[in-house]
Amino acid sequence: MAGLARLEYRGYDSAGIAVVTDDREGLSMAKKAGKLAVLAEELQTHPLPPGTVAIGHTRWATHGAPTDVNAHPHLAAGGRVAVIHNGIIENHAVLRAELVAAGVEFASDTDTEVAGHLLAREVDSGKDLAQAMRDVARRLEGAFTLLAIDARAPHVVVGARRNSPLVVGLGNGENYLGSDVVAFIEHTKTALALGQDEVVTITPDSVVVTTTSGEPVTREPYTIDWDTTAAEKGGFSTFMEKEIHDQPSAVADTLRGRFDENGRLTLDGGIIAESVLNAIDKIIVIACGTSSYAGLVAKYAIEHWCRIPVEVEYSHEFRYRDPVVSVKTLVVAISQSGETMDTIMAMRHAQQQGASVVAIVNVQGSTIAREADAVLYTRAGPEIAVASTKALLAQIVAVYLLGIYLSDLRGNKFPDEVRTIFDELGDMPSKIQRVLDTAEPIRELARSMASEKTILFLGRHVGYPVALEGALKLKELAYIHAEGFAAGELKHGPIALVEKDLPIFIVLPSPRGRESLHAKVLSNVQEVRARGARTIVLAEEGDEVAADHASEVFYLPEAPVLMTPLLALVPLQIFACELAGAKGNDVDQPRNLAKSVTVE
């Protein structure tokens, strides 16, 4: 329970534990929807028998609502085996059908229970828990960390991982497994990280690691050099820093499990008839703040891929201007929390006019997710810092997915073209990681600019919403004047702001395939540079002329034009976070701001 409490920063909607009891008669379990306090009260009222082997879990709902039944652990083999799981098992529907056909009865709506019943079938056939886990892990697709215990193996916990973290804590006469070292750092600072597709078996005195095929693996332990307080933020000084570094996994998780058994892209929940989607003649995106910039990216992508006109509206303005909405309008509501009141009211107004609504949210069971006609979850995980980072990148990925889905459904793209775009998106997490790994010059620049009073941002095409978000992040965190402009608009008035040494960030388009746009933005760079501005340019690797026009230039990995916001936003997030920290501001909780705006 103490370990789960230290993992609360991750966010969750239910919690549970299972214990192999000392009397070896079986497993005892307690699990409850809600916060750990609810589970703690349950354990006070109905204490579990003593034991020295246990697993515990805090669940962020993906498959199935946050209820007592859907909370982890899940039992199988008549209560002999208990399993907990982080991640998403993409082929759970196929496996579930197989088990149901074999007579297995399911108690929950989760993908996790599939793994439990598969493990049960293997141990019932006589295999030990480790071999059963290896055999099951090879059948699973997607992202998972699985932990299991067996009442007939009272000194063993077995874990497996793929695309989801699992760390071993090495103690003296005791060993631990955790999704984060914070879970066990109170007991040991010696840890062992598991690799991809590896299975670990721990007892009080041993740790054995193999591949899922059974080959032995040797892993070197390392020492954790931060205290418990720092570990709650994954070793980072602020939650925002941690969440910036979470972005490769947030993007990867949002992409996982998006194809059905027929190779067609799918949404997460709800139903909008294909005939309705085929008939839409307009899309309206409603959102506020950072989420509205994801909507602007959606406009570029969806219009390009689907040839459907897209409007982007602030939710709080939408219903007060008598918008033109009909049954042929698709409304896309974007909200991290799913509880943004402005967006809720705008969505309800659109539905009253006959429009269908697709929600893009990060919180399952939220108001917007429940009331929308269909939902696409971003799967960014909990975002604690008020200023949004990983939620925005996940939202952008979600609007790309929606655009691909519509282009596939409406026949704008052939299946192989859809798959190519999706595969290009699949390359983005590693490219985002490259940006993070080479970001120290951005941090140094930010620290040197802590006394600046005004910073401007310019961009064109998908670089325009990047510029807007770069400016917003500085306003939110550093409390300084910052403005984002469409670069072509500069000469129509804003150029009057330019003076000697004024810092201006410019998002330079790729020279590949859009040479005219690249040249036009270079002209904007020259315009402000001629007036003494300090030009800070984000350019694509291989852009040989960018450095000739920049006071500083930071290079980003090559990417398809429409996907460049996923890369260009990251250094601007880092810049704002570092500059605010240099000013001594509270990065996680900026003044006057709330994480979720629940009033209109």
C-alpha positions as CSV (number, residue, x, y, z in Angstrom):
1,M,0.0,0.0,0.0
2,A,2.9,2.4,0.7
3,G,4.4,1.6,-2.7
4,L,1.1,2.3,-4.4
5,A,0.8,5.6,-2.5
6,R,4.1,6.7,-3.9
7,L,2.8,5.9,-7.4
8,E,-0.2,8.1,-7.0
9,Y,1.4,10.9,-9.0
10,R,0.8,8.9,-12.1
11,G,-3.0,9.2,-11.8
12,Y,-5.4,6.4,-11.5
13,D,-9.1,5.6,-10.9
14,S,-9.0,2.3,-8.9
15,A,-6.6,0.3,-6.9
16,G,-6.2,-3.3,-5.5
17,I,-3.9,-5.8,-4.0
18,A,-3.6,-9.6,-3.9
19,V,-1.7,-11.6,-1.3
20,V,-0.5,-15.2,-1.2
21,T,-1.5,-16.1,2.3
22,D,0.8,-17.7,4.8
23,D,-1.6,-20.6,5.3
24,R,-1.0,-21.4,1.6
25,E,-4.7,-22.1,1.1
26,G,-5.0,-19.6,-1.7
27,L,-5.0,-15.9,-2.6
28,S,-6.7,-13.1,-0.8
29,M,-7.6,-10.0,-2.7
30,A,-9.1,-6.5,-2.2
31,K,-9.8,-3.9,-4.9
32,K,-11.9,-0.8,-5.1
33,A,-12.7,1.9,-7.6
34,G,-11.6,5.4,-6.4
35,K,-8.5,6.6,-4.6
36,L,-6.2,4.5,-2.3
37,A,-8.1,5.9,0.7
38,V,-11.1,3.9,-0.4
39,L,-9.0,0.7,-0.6
40,A,-7.4,1.5,2.7
41,E,-10.8,1.8,4.3
42,E,-11.8,-1.5,2.8
43,L,-8.7,-3.2,4.3
44,Q,-9.5,-1.7,7.7
45,T,-13.0,-3.1,7.6
46,H,-12.0,-6.5,6.0
47,P,-8.3,-7.1,6.6
48,L,-6.5,-9.6,4.5
49,P,-4.7,-12.6,6.1
50,P,-0.9,-12.2,6.5
51,G,1.5,-13.0,3.7
52,T,4.9,-12.2,2.4
53,V,4.2,-12.3,-1.4
54,A,1.8,-9.7,-2.9
55,I,1.1,-7.6,-6.0
56,G,-0.6,-4.3,-6.1
57,H,-1.9,-1.9,-8.8
58,T,-3.3,1.5,-9.5
59,R,-5.3,1.5,-12.7
60,W,-5.8,4.2,-15.3
61,A,-8.8,2.8,-17.2
62,T,-8.4,1.9,-20.8
63,H,-10.7,-1.1,-21.4
64,G,-13.8,-1.0,-19.2
65,A,-15.1,1.7,-16.9
66,P,-13.4,2.4,-13.5
67,T,-15.4,0.0,-11.3
68,D,-14.6,-2.4,-8.5
69,V,-15.0,-5.3,-10.9
70,N,-12.6,-3.8,-13.5
71,A,-10.0,-2.9,-11.0
72,H,-6.9,-5.0,-10.8
73,P,-5.8,-7.6,-9.7
74,H,-7.9,-10.2,-11.7
75,L,-8.2,-13.8,-10.5
76,A,-8.2,-16.9,-12.7
77,A,-7.8,-20.7,-12.3
78,G,-10.5,-20.7,-9.6
79,G,-8.7,-18.1,-7.6
80,R,-5.3,-19.7,-7.8
81,V,-3.7,-17.1,-10.0
82,A,-3.8,-13.3,-9.8
83,V,-2.5,-10.9,-12.4
84,I,-2.1,-7.1,-12.8
85,H,-1.3,-5.2,-16.0
86,N,-0.1,-1.9,-17.4
87,G,-0.6,-1.1,-21.1
88,I,-2.9,-2.4,-23.8
89,I,-3.2,-5.9,-25.2
90,E,-4.1,-5.2,-28.8
91,N,-5.3,-8.6,-29.7
92,H,-7.4,-9.1,-26.6
93,A,-10.6,-9.4,-28.6
94,V,-9.4,-12.4,-30.6
95,L,-8.0,-14.1,-27.5
96,R,-11.1,-13.4,-25.5
97,A,-13.3,-15.0,-28.2
98,E,-11.0,-18.1,-28.1
99,L,-11.3,-18.4,-24.4
100,V,-15.1,-17.9,-24.4
101,A,-15.4,-20.6,-27.0
102,A,-13.5,-22.9,-24.7
103,G,-16.0,-22.2,-21.9
104,V,-14.1,-19.5,-19.9
105,E,-16.4,-17.0,-18.1
106,F,-15.2,-13.4,-17.8
107,A,-15.9,-11.3,-14.8
108,S,-14.7,-7.9,-16.2
109,D,-14.6,-5.8,-19.3
110,T,-10.8,-5.5,-19.3
111,D,-8.2,-6.7,-21.7
112,T,-6.1,-7.7,-18.7
113,E,-8.4,-10.6,-17.7
114,V,-7.6,-12.3,-21.0
115,A,-3.9,-12.6,-19.8
116,G,-5.1,-14.0,-16.5
117,H,-7.1,-16.8,-18.0
118,L,-4.4,-17.6,-20.5
119,L,-1.9,-17.9,-17.6
120,A,-4.4,-20.1,-15.7
121,R,-4.7,-22.5,-18.6
122,E,-1.0,-22.9,-18.8
123,V,-0.4,-23.5,-15.0
124,D,-3.4,-25.9,-15.0
125,S,-1.5,-27.9,-17.6
126,G,1.4,-28.4,-15.2
127,K,3.8,-25.5,-16.2
128,D,5.4,-23.4,-13.5
129,L,4.4,-19.7,-13.4
130,A,7.5,-18.5,-15.2
131,Q,7.1,-20.8,-18.2
132,A,3.4,-20.0,-18.3
133,M,4.2,-16.3,-18.4
134,R,6.7,-16.8,-21.3
135,D,4.2,-18.8,-23.3
136,V,1.5,-16.3,-22.8
137,A,3.7,-13.2,-23.4
138,R,4.6,-14.6,-26.9
139,R,0.9,-14.7,-27.8
140,L,0.1,-11.1,-26.7
141,E,0.4,-8.1,-29.0
142,G,0.7,-4.5,-27.9
143,A,2.1,-2.9,-24.9
144,F,2.1,-4.6,-21.5
145,T,3.8,-5.1,-18.2
146,L,2.3,-8.2,-16.5
147,L,2.8,-9.4,-12.9
148,A,1.4,-12.6,-11.6
149,I,1.4,-14.7,-8.5
150,D,0.3,-18.3,-8.0
151,A,-1.1,-19.7,-4.7
152,R,0.9,-22.9,-5.3
153,A,4.1,-21.0,-5.6
154,P,4.1,-19.0,-2.4
155,H,7.5,-17.4,-2.7
156,V,7.4,-16.3,-6.3
157,V,6.3,-13.3,-8.4
158,V,6.7,-13.4,-12.1
159,G,6.7,-10.3,-14.4
160,A,7.0,-9.7,-18.2
161,R,7.3,-6.5,-20.2
162,R,6.9,-5.2,-23.7
163,N,6.8,-1.5,-24.5
164,S,5.9,-0.7,-20.9
165,P,8.4,-0.2,-18.0
166,L,9.3,-2.8,-15.4
167,V,12.1,-2.5,-12.9
168,V,13.5,-4.9,-10.3
169,G,14.4,-3.7,-6.8
170,L,17.2,-5.8,-5.3
171,G,17.0,-6.1,-1.5
172,N,18.5,-8.3,1.2
173,G,16.3,-11.3,1.6
174,E,13.6,-9.5,-0.3
175,N,13.1,-8.4,-3.9
176,Y,10.6,-6.1,-5.6
177,L,9.0,-5.3,-9.0
178,G,7.7,-1.9,-9.9
179,S,6.7,0.2,-12.9
180,D,8.8,2.9,-11.3
181,V,11.6,2.7,-8.8
182,V,9.6,5.0,-6.6
183,A,7.5,2.0,-5.6
184,F,10.3,0.4,-3.7
185,I,12.9,3.1,-3.2
186,E,12.1,3.2,0.5
187,H,13.5,-0.3,0.8
188,T,16.4,-0.4,-1.7
189,K,18.2,1.9,-4.0
190,T,19.7,-1.0,-6.1
191,A,17.7,-1.7,-9.2
192,L,17.7,-3.7,-12.4
193,A,15.9,-2.6,-15.5
194,L,14.3,-5.2,-17.8
195,G,14.7,-5.2,-21.5
196,Q,12.1,-5.6,-24.2
197,D,10.3,-9.0,-24.3
198,E,11.9,-10.2,-21.1
199,V,10.4,-12.2,-18.2
200,V,11.6,-12.0,-14.6
201,T,11.1,-14.4,-11.7
202,I,11.8,-13.1,-8.2
203,T,11.9,-14.9,-4.9
204,P,13.1,-13.5,-1.6
205,D,16.7,-14.6,-2.5
206,S,16.9,-14.7,-6.3
207,V,16.2,-12.8,-9.5
208,V,16.1,-14.8,-12.8
209,V,15.7,-13.0,-16.1
210,T,15.0,-14.7,-19.5
211,T,13.7,-13.8,-22.9
212,T,10.1,-14.8,-23.7
213,S,11.7,-17.7,-25.5
214,G,13.5,-18.9,-22.4
215,E,17.1,-17.8,-23.1
216,P,18.9,-16.6,-20.0
217,V,19.6,-12.8,-19.8
218,T,22.2,-11.1,-17.7
219,R,21.4,-7.5,-16.6
220,E,23.7,-5.2,-14.6
221,P,22.2,-3.5,-11.6
222,Y,22.4,0.2,-11.0
223,T,22.2,2.5,-8.0
224,I,19.3,5.1,-7.7
225,D,20.9,8.4,-6.6
226,W,17.8,10.4,-5.8
227,D,15.6,10.5,-2.7
228,T,11.9,9.5,-2.4
229,T,10.6,13.0,-3.0
230,A,12.5,13.4,-6.3
231,A,11.6,9.9,-7.3
232,E,7.9,10.8,-7.3
233,K,8.7,12.9,-10.3
234,G,10.8,10.2,-11.9
235,G,14.1,11.9,-11.0
236,F,13.1,15.2,-12.6
237,S,12.8,18.4,-10.5
238,T,9.3,19.2,-11.8
239,F,6.3,17.2,-13.1
240,M,6.4,19.3,-16.3
241,E,10.0,18.2,-17.1
242,K,9.0,14.6,-16.5
243,E,5.9,15.0,-18.7
244,I,8.0,16.5,-21.5
245,H,10.2,13.4,-21.3
246,D,7.1,11.2,-21.3
247,Q,6.2,12.3,-24.8
248,P,7.7,9.5,-26.8
249,S,5.7,6.9,-24.8
250,A,2.6,9.1,-24.9
251,V,2.7,9.3,-28.7
252,A,3.4,5.6,-28.9
253,D,0.6,4.6,-26.6
254,T,-1.9,6.8,-28.5
255,L,-1.0,4.9,-31.7
256,R,-1.3,1.4,-30.3
257,G,-4.1,-0.9,-31.1
258,R,-5.8,1.2,-33.7
259,F,-6.5,-1.5,-36.4
260,D,-9.2,-4.1,-36.2
261,E,-9.0,-7.7,-37.4
262,N,-9.7,-6.5,-40.9
263,G,-6.9,-4.0,-40.9
264,R,-9.2,-1.0,-40.7
265,L,-8.6,1.9,-38.3
266,T,-11.0,2.1,-35.4
267,L,-12.1,4.6,-32.8
268,D,-12.2,3.7,-29.1
269,G,-15.8,3.8,-28.3
270,G,-19.3,4.9,-29.3
271,I,-20.9,4.6,-32.7
272,I,-21.3,7.0,-35.6
273,A,-22.8,5.2,-38.6
274,E,-20.5,5.0,-41.6
275,S,-23.4,6.4,-43.7
276,V,-23.3,9.5,-41.5
277,L,-19.6,10.0,-41.8
278,N,-19.7,9.5,-45.5
279,A,-22.3,12.2,-45.8
280,I,-20.6,14.9,-43.7
281,D,-19.7,18.1,-45.6
282,K,-18.0,20.1,-42.9
283,I,-16.0,19.4,-39.7
284,I,-15.9,21.9,-36.8
285,V,-13.2,21.5,-34.1
286,I,-14.1,22.9,-30.8
287,A,-11.5,23.4,-28.1
288,C,-9.8,25.9,-25.7
289,G,-6.2,27.0,-25.1
290,T,-3.6,24.5,-26.0
291,S,-6.1,22.0,-27.3
292,S,-7.3,24.5,-29.9
293,Y,-3.8,24.4,-31.4
294,A,-4.2,20.7,-31.9
295,G,-7.4,21.6,-33.7
296,L,-5.5,23.9,-36.0
297,V,-3.1,21.1,-36.9
298,A,-6.2,19.0,-37.5
299,K,-7.4,21.5,-40.1
300,Y,-4.3,21.2,-42.2
301,A,-4.1,17.4,-41.9
302,I,-7.8,16.5,-42.4
303,E,-8.4,19.0,-45.3
304,H,-5.3,17.6,-47.0
305,W,-6.1,13.9,-46.5
306,C,-9.9,14.0,-46.7
307,R,-10.8,17.0,-48.8
308,I,-13.4,18.1,-46.2
309,P,-13.5,21.8,-45.1
310,V,-12.5,22.1,-41.4
311,E,-13.3,25.1,-39.1
312,V,-11.6,25.6,-35.7
313,E,-13.6,27.3,-33.0
314,Y,-12.9,28.4,-29.5
315,S,-15.5,26.5,-27.5
316,H,-16.5,29.5,-25.5
317,E,-17.3,31.5,-28.6
318,F,-19.0,28.7,-30.6
319,R,-22.6,28.6,-29.4
320,Y,-22.9,32.4,-29.0
321,R,-22.5,33.3,-32.6
322,D,-25.3,31.2,-34.0
323,P,-23.0,28.7,-35.9
324,V,-24.2,26.9,-39.0
325,V,-24.5,23.3,-37.9
326,S,-26.5,20.5,-39.4
327,V,-26.8,16.7,-39.5
328,K,-24.0,16.8,-42.1
329,T,-21.6,18.5,-39.7
330,L,-19.1,16.5,-37.7
331,V,-17.9,18.2,-34.5
332,V,-14.6,17.2,-32.9
333,A,-14.4,18.2,-29.3
334,I,-10.8,18.2,-27.9
335,S,-10.2,18.3,-24.1
336,Q,-7.4,16.8,-22.0
337,S,-9.6,16.4,-18.9
338,G,-12.9,15.8,-20.7
339,E,-14.5,18.2,-18.2
340,T,-13.8,21.6,-19.8
341,M,-17.1,23.3,-19.3
342,D,-16.9,25.6,-22.3
343,T,-16.4,22.5,-24.6
344,I,-19.1,20.5,-22.9
345,M,-21.6,23.3,-23.5
346,A,-20.5,23.8,-27.1
347,M,-20.7,20.1,-27.8
348,R,-24.3,19.9,-26.4
349,H,-25.3,22.8,-28.5
350,A,-23.9,21.1,-31.6
351,Q,-25.7,17.9,-30.8
352,Q,-29.0,19.8,-30.4
353,Q,-28.5,21.1,-34.0
354,G,-28.2,17.5,-35.2
355,A,-24.4,17.2,-35.5
356,S,-22.5,14.1,-34.5
357,V,-19.6,14.6,-32.1
358,V,-16.3,12.8,-31.8
359,A,-14.5,13.4,-28.6
360,I,-10.7,13.5,-28.2
361,V,-10.0,13.2,-24.5
362,N,-7.4,11.8,-22.1
363,V,-9.7,10.7,-19.3
364,Q,-12.0,7.7,-19.6
365,G,-15.5,8.2,-18.2
366,S,-15.2,12.0,-18.3
367,T,-18.3,14.0,-19.2
368,I,-17.2,14.7,-22.8
369,A,-16.3,11.1,-23.4
370,R,-19.7,9.9,-22.0
371,E,-21.8,12.4,-24.0
372,A,-20.0,12.3,-27.3
373,D,-21.2,10.0,-30.1
374,A,-17.8,8.5,-30.5
375,V,-14.5,8.9,-28.6
376,L,-10.8,8.7,-29.4
377,Y,-8.6,8.5,-26.2
378,T,-5.2,10.0,-26.3
379,R,-3.7,7.6,-23.7
380,A,-1.1,10.2,-22.6
381,G,-1.5,9.0,-19.0
382,P,-2.0,11.5,-16.2
383,E,-0.7,15.0,-16.8
384,I,-0.1,16.7,-13.4
385,A,1.7,20.0,-14.5
386,V,-0.9,22.7,-15.3
387,A,0.8,23.7,-18.5
388,S,0.0,20.9,-21.1
389,T,2.8,19.2,-22.9
390,K,2.4,15.4,-23.5
391,A,-1.4,15.8,-23.7
392,L,-1.0,18.2,-26.6
393,L,1.3,15.9,-28.6
394,A,-1.1,13.0,-27.9
395,Q,-4.0,15.2,-29.1
396,I,-2.2,16.0,-32.3
397,V,-1.6,12.3,-32.9
398,A,-5.3,11.7,-32.2
399,V,-6.4,14.2,-34.8
400,Y,-4.1,12.6,-37.3
401,L,-5.7,9.2,-36.5
402,L,-9.1,10.7,-37.1
403,G,-8.0,12.2,-40.4
404,I,-6.6,8.9,-41.5
405,Y,-9.8,7.1,-40.3
406,L,-12.0,9.4,-42.3
407,S,-9.8,9.2,-45.4
408,D,-9.9,5.4,-45.3
409,L,-13.6,5.3,-44.7
410,R,-14.5,7.8,-47.4
411,G,-12.1,6.3,-49.9
412,N,-9.8,9.4,-50.1
413,K,-6.9,7.1,-49.5
414,F,-6.1,3.5,-50.6
415,P,-5.4,1.1,-47.7
416,D,-1.7,1.0,-48.5
417,E,-1.6,4.8,-48.4
418,V,-3.3,4.7,-45.0
419,R,-0.8,2.2,-43.7
420,T,2.1,4.3,-45.0
421,I,0.9,7.4,-43.1
422,F,0.3,5.3,-40.0
423,D,3.8,3.9,-40.3
424,E,5.3,7.4,-40.6
425,L,3.5,8.3,-37.4
426,G,5.0,5.2,-35.8
427,D,8.5,6.6,-36.4
428,M,7.7,9.8,-34.5
429,P,8.3,8.5,-30.9
430,S,12.0,7.8,-31.7
431,K,12.4,11.1,-33.4
432,I,10.9,12.9,-30.4
433,Q,13.4,11.1,-28.2
434,R,16.2,12.4,-30.4
435,V,15.0,15.9,-29.8
436,L,14.9,15.3,-26.1
437,D,18.4,13.8,-26.2
438,T,19.9,16.8,-27.9
439,A,18.1,19.6,-26.1
440,E,20.8,20.9,-23.8
441,P,21.6,23.9,-26.1
442,I,17.9,25.0,-25.8
443,R,18.1,24.8,-22.0
444,E,21.3,26.9,-22.1
445,L,19.6,29.5,-24.3
446,A,16.6,29.7,-22.0
447,R,18.8,30.3,-19.0
448,S,20.6,33.1,-20.8
449,M,17.3,34.8,-21.7
450,A,15.6,34.8,-18.3
451,S,15.6,38.6,-18.2
452,E,13.8,39.1,-21.6
453,K,10.5,40.9,-21.5
454,T,9.1,40.1,-24.9
455,I,9.6,37.1,-27.3
456,L,7.9,36.6,-30.6
457,F,7.2,33.3,-32.5
458,L,6.6,32.9,-36.2
459,G,5.4,30.0,-38.3
460,R,3.6,29.1,-41.5
461,H,1.3,26.2,-42.4
462,V,1.5,23.7,-39.5
463,G,4.3,25.9,-38.0
464,Y,1.7,28.5,-37.2
465,P,0.0,26.6,-34.4
466,V,3.5,25.7,-33.2
467,A,4.3,29.4,-32.9
468,L,1.0,30.0,-31.0
469,E,1.7,27.3,-28.5
470,G,5.3,28.4,-28.1
471,A,4.0,31.8,-27.1
472,L,1.3,30.5,-24.8
473,K,3.8,28.3,-22.9
474,L,5.9,31.4,-22.1
475,K,2.9,33.4,-21.0
476,E,1.7,30.5,-18.8
477,L,5.1,29.8,-17.2
478,A,7.4,32.8,-17.4
479,Y,4.7,35.5,-17.1
480,I,6.3,37.6,-20.0
481,H,4.8,39.1,-23.1
482,A,4.9,36.5,-25.9
483,E,3.1,36.5,-29.2
484,G,2.7,33.9,-32.0
485,F,2.1,35.0,-35.6
486,A,1.5,33.5,-39.0
487,A,4.8,34.5,-40.6
488,G,3.1,35.9,-43.7
489,E,1.0,38.3,-41.4
490,L,4.2,39.9,-40.1
491,K,4.4,42.6,-42.8
492,H,0.7,43.5,-42.3
493,G,1.4,45.1,-38.9
494,P,3.3,43.1,-36.3
495,I,6.6,44.0,-37.8
496,A,6.3,47.3,-36.0
497,L,7.1,45.4,-32.8
498,V,10.5,44.4,-34.1
499,E,13.5,46.2,-32.6
500,K,17.2,45.6,-32.0
501,D,17.9,42.3,-30.2
502,L,14.3,41.3,-29.9
503,P,14.3,37.5,-29.7
504,I,12.1,35.8,-32.4
505,F,11.6,32.1,-32.8
506,I,11.0,31.0,-36.4
507,V,9.7,27.6,-37.3
508,L,11.2,27.0,-40.7
509,P,9.4,24.6,-43.0
510,S,11.3,21.7,-44.6
511,P,13.0,22.6,-47.9
512,R,11.8,19.2,-49.2
513,G,8.8,19.4,-51.3
514,R,7.7,22.9,-50.2
515,E,10.5,25.0,-51.5
516,S,8.4,28.1,-52.1
517,L,7.1,28.0,-48.5
518,H,10.6,27.5,-47.2
519,A,11.8,30.5,-49.2
520,K,9.0,32.7,-48.1
521,V,9.7,32.0,-44.4
522,L,13.4,32.7,-45.0
523,S,12.3,36.1,-46.4
524,N,10.5,36.7,-43.1
525,V,13.7,35.8,-41.2
526,Q,15.6,38.3,-43.3
527,E,13.0,41.0,-42.7
528,V,13.3,40.8,-39.0
529,R,17.0,40.3,-39.0
530,A,17.5,43.4,-41.1
531,R,15.7,45.3,-38.3
532,G,18.1,44.0,-35.6
533,A,16.1,41.0,-34.3
534,R,17.7,38.0,-32.8
535,T,16.6,35.1,-34.9
536,I,16.3,31.7,-33.3
537,V,15.4,29.2,-36.0
538,L,14.0,25.6,-35.8
539,A,15.1,23.9,-39.0
540,E,15.1,20.4,-40.4
541,E,18.3,18.4,-40.4
542,G,20.0,18.9,-43.8
543,D,18.7,22.4,-44.3
544,E,22.0,23.9,-45.5
545,V,20.8,27.5,-45.7
546,A,19.1,27.9,-42.3
547,A,22.3,28.7,-40.4
548,D,23.0,31.6,-42.8
549,H,19.9,33.5,-41.6
550,A,19.9,32.6,-37.9
551,S,21.5,33.9,-34.8
552,E,20.9,30.4,-33.4
553,V,19.6,27.4,-35.2
554,F,18.3,24.1,-33.7
555,Y,17.9,21.2,-36.0
556,L,15.0,18.7,-35.9
557,P,14.9,15.2,-37.4
558,E,13.3,14.9,-40.9
559,A,9.6,14.2,-40.9
560,P,6.6,14.5,-43.2
561,V,5.5,18.1,-43.3
562,L,2.2,17.5,-41.6
563,M,3.9,15.7,-38.7
564,T,6.5,18.3,-37.9
565,P,4.6,19.9,-35.0
566,L,5.3,16.7,-33.0
567,L,9.0,17.6,-33.2
568,A,9.0,21.4,-33.3
569,L,6.8,21.8,-30.2
570,V,9.3,19.9,-28.0
571,P,12.1,22.4,-27.9
572,L,9.7,25.3,-27.3
573,Q,8.2,23.4,-24.3
574,I,11.7,22.8,-23.0
575,F,12.6,26.5,-23.5
576,A,9.6,27.8,-21.6
577,C,10.1,25.3,-18.8
578,E,13.8,26.1,-18.4
579,L,13.3,29.9,-18.7
580,A,10.5,29.9,-16.1
581,G,12.7,27.8,-13.7
582,A,15.5,30.3,-14.2
583,K,13.1,33.0,-13.1
584,G,12.3,31.1,-10.0
585,N,8.6,30.5,-11.0
586,D,6.6,27.4,-10.0
587,V,6.7,25.5,-13.2
588,D,4.1,22.9,-12.2
589,Q,1.5,25.3,-10.8
590,P,1.7,28.7,-12.5
591,R,-0.1,31.6,-10.9
592,N,-3.9,32.0,-11.5
593,L,-4.2,28.8,-13.6
594,A,-6.1,25.6,-13.1
595,K,-5.4,22.3,-14.8
596,S,-9.1,21.7,-15.8
597,V,-11.4,24.7,-16.4
598,T,-14.8,23.4,-15.2
599,V,-16.7,26.6,-15.3
600,E,-17.9,28.4,-18.4
